[in-house]
């Protein structure tokens, strides 16, 4: 299995499915509905909705985030810590929008696994807009109708980052990030 392929990320995600303790499981429809609603709120940065769907003792992890200016790896335990982290990330990094495309999504017990890519736009410190694109695996664990664990594994070494002038419109495709001269 080749590193960086969707199959590779799915295998990595499967390894994480066995971490943690066994608990009574929600029915499959509740797991999927809760996970998809939470992910939609996460993507639209609807912090209030995210926190409604998050368990009081939620744990967010992104061990794949490199140390340094991004502040990774990230581990936040508890709803208050996760709320503070999300609000801080949005304000400190100037997050404009976030979009995930899922090439593969499946449920395994109390987990929903999403494999695909993430596109994010931020205000660049020197002006313009930073565009970040990466492959990502997100694993959400649902317990008692709430997300109790959120695990992100992004391909930071293979990520693309580009800064474009504020006045340029940008077209994001699966192959490249480039200014779109056809968009007014």
C-alpha positions in Angstrom: 0.0 0.0 0.0 1.5 3.3 -1.1 1.9 6.1 1.4 -0.4 9.0 0.7 -3.1 7.1 -1.1 -6.7 7.0 0.1 -6.2 3.3 1.0 -3.2 4.2 3.1 -5.1 6.8 5.0 -8.0 4.4 5.5 -5.6 1.9 6.9 -4.2 4.5 9.3 -7.7 5.4 10.4 -8.5 1.8 11.0 -5.6 1.6 13.4 -7.0 4.3 15.5 -10.4 2.7 15.7 -9.1 0.2 18.2 -7.8 2.9 20.6 -9.9 3.7 23.6 -12.3 1.8 25.8 -15.4 -0.1 24.8 -18.7 1.5 25.6 -22.3 1.0 24.7 -22.8 2.0 21.2 -25.4 4.3 19.7 -27.5 2.9 16.8 -25.8 3.3 13.4 -28.2 6.0 12.2 -27.4 8.1 15.3 -23.7 7.7 14.8 -23.8 8.7 11.2 -26.3 11.6 11.7 -24.4 13.0 14.6 -21.0 12.7 13.0 -22.1 14.3 9.7 -23.9 17.2 11.5 -20.8 17.8 13.7 -18.5 17.7 10.6 -20.7 20.1 8.8 -20.6 22.5 11.7 -16.8 22.1 11.9 -16.5 22.9 8.2 -18.7 26.0 8.4 -17.0 27.0 11.7 -20.4 27.0 13.4 -18.8 26.9 16.9 -22.1 27.0 18.7 -23.5 23.9 16.8 -20.2 22.1 17.2 -20.4 22.5 20.9 -24.0 21.3 21.0 -22.9 18.1 19.3 -19.7 17.7 21.3 -19.6 15.6 24.5 -18.6 17.4 27.7 -15.4 15.3 27.8 -14.6 15.5 24.0 -11.0 14.9 23.0 -9.6 16.5 19.8 -6.3 15.2 18.5 -4.2 16.1 15.5 -0.8 14.5 16.2 0.1 15.0 12.5 0.3 18.8 12.8 4.0 19.8 12.8 5.5 21.6 15.7 6.5 25.2 15.1 4.5 28.2 14.0 1.3 26.2 13.6 1.5 25.1 17.2 1.0 21.4 16.6 0.6 18.7 17.5 -2.8 19.5 18.9 -4.5 17.8 21.8 -7.5 19.4 23.5 -9.4 17.6 26.3 -12.9 18.8 27.3 -15.5 20.9 25.6 -14.2 24.2 27.1 -10.7 23.5 25.9 -11.9 22.6 22.5 -14.1 25.7 22.3 -11.3 27.9 23.3 -8.9 26.3 20.8 -11.4 26.6 17.9 -12.2 30.3 18.7 -8.5 31.0 19.1 -7.6 29.3 15.9 -10.2 31.2 13.9 -9.2 34.6 15.3 -5.4 34.1 15.4 -5.1 32.6 12.0 -7.8 34.7 10.2 -9.7 31.6 9.0 -12.0 32.7 6.1 -13.5 29.3 5.2 -12.9 25.6 5.3 -14.1 22.9 3.0 -13.7 19.1 3.1 -14.3 16.7 0.3 -14.9 13.1 1.3 -13.8 10.5 -1.2 -14.7 7.8 1.2 -16.9 7.8 4.3 -17.9 4.8 6.3 -19.1 3.8 9.8 -17.4 1.3 12.0 -19.2 0.8 15.3 -19.2 4.1 17.2 -16.8 5.7 14.7 -17.4 7.5 11.4 -14.3 7.7 9.2 -14.0 10.4 6.5 -11.1 10.2 4.0 -10.6 13.0 1.5 -9.1 16.5 1.3 -9.4 19.8 3.1 -9.2 23.2 1.5 -8.8 26.2 3.8 -8.4 29.9 3.2 -6.8 32.3 5.7 -5.9 36.0 5.8 -2.2 36.1 5.0 -0.1 38.2 7.5 1.5 40.3 4.7 -1.8 40.8 2.9 -3.6 38.5 0.5 -5.1 35.1 1.1 -3.3 31.9 2.0 -4.8 28.8 0.5 -4.0 25.4 2.2 -4.9 22.1 0.7 -4.1 18.7 2.1 -5.3 15.1 2.2 -7.0 14.3 5.5 -8.5 11.4 7.5 -11.0 12.4 10.1 -12.3 9.9 12.6 -15.3 10.9 14.8 -16.4 8.8 17.8 -20.0 9.1 18.8 -21.1 8.2 22.3 -24.6 8.9 23.8 -25.5 11.0 20.7 -22.5 13.3 21.0 -19.0 13.4 19.5 -16.6 12.2 22.2 -13.5 12.1 20.1 -12.3 14.0 17.0 -9.1 12.7 15.4 -7.6 14.5 12.3 -4.7 13.0 10.4 -3.6 15.4 7.7 -0.8 15.0 5.1 1.1 18.1 6.1 4.3 17.1 4.3 2.3 16.8 1.1 0.1 19.8 1.6 0.0 22.8 -0.8 0.1 26.3 0.4 -0.1 29.4 -1.7 -0.6 33.1 -1.1 -2.6 35.1 -3.7 -3.3 38.8 -3.7 -6.6 39.8 -2.0 -8.0 41.2 -5.3 -7.5 37.9 -7.2 -10.3 35.4 -7.2 -9.1 31.8 -6.7 -10.2 28.6 -8.3 -9.4 25.5 -6.3 -9.3 22.1 -8.1 -8.2 18.7 -7.0 -4.9 19.1 -8.9 -3.8 22.7 -8.3 -4.5 26.0 -6.6 -4.2 29.0 -8.9 -5.7 32.4 -9.5 -8.8 32.2 -11.7 -8.5 35.0 -14.3 -12.0 34.3 -15.6 -13.8 35.1 -12.3 -14.6 38.9 -12.0 
